[in-house]
Amino acid sequence: MTRRQPSPPPKRPQSILGAHLGTLHMDISSNREVILEGNNGILEYNDRSIKINAGQYIVSFQGRGLHIRTMSERELVIHGFLTSIEYII
């Protein structure tokens, strides 16, 4: 008699955010500051909108008085009054 192997448990679906973020890590402090690690560059930058290349998608920050406080090879700090964050696929 052959013993049947139990089937592996079904994979849990990933959230949209987790599935598309890849290597980008984002820390949000209230609606005043965002720290991004692992971005691929800035696509748009003015005091109302900042768009960041995140590889397979774009992250768009909207608000008032937005500015990039710190930028290095690995990290980007956006400061201002954030009103929305949008993932564009």
Long-range contacts (C-beta under 8 A, 24 or more apart in sequence): 16-87, 17-87, 20-56, 20-57, 20-87, 20-89, 21-54, 22-54, 22-55, 22-56, 23-55, 24-54, 24-55, 24-59, 26-59, 28-82, 28-85, 31-63, 31-81, 31-82, 31-83, 32-79, 32-80, 32-81, 32-82, 33-69, 33-77, 33-78, 33-79, 34-61, 34-77, 34-78, 34-82, 34-85, 35-75, 35-76, 35-77, 36-75, 36-76, 36-77, 36-78, 37-74, 37-75, 37-76, 38-74, 39-76, 42-68, 42-76, 47-80, 50-78, 51-88, 52-76, 56-89, 57-87, 57-88, 57-89, 58-87, 58-88, 59-85, 59-86, 59-87, 59-88, 60-84, 60-85, 60-86, 60-87, 60-88, 61-85, 62-86
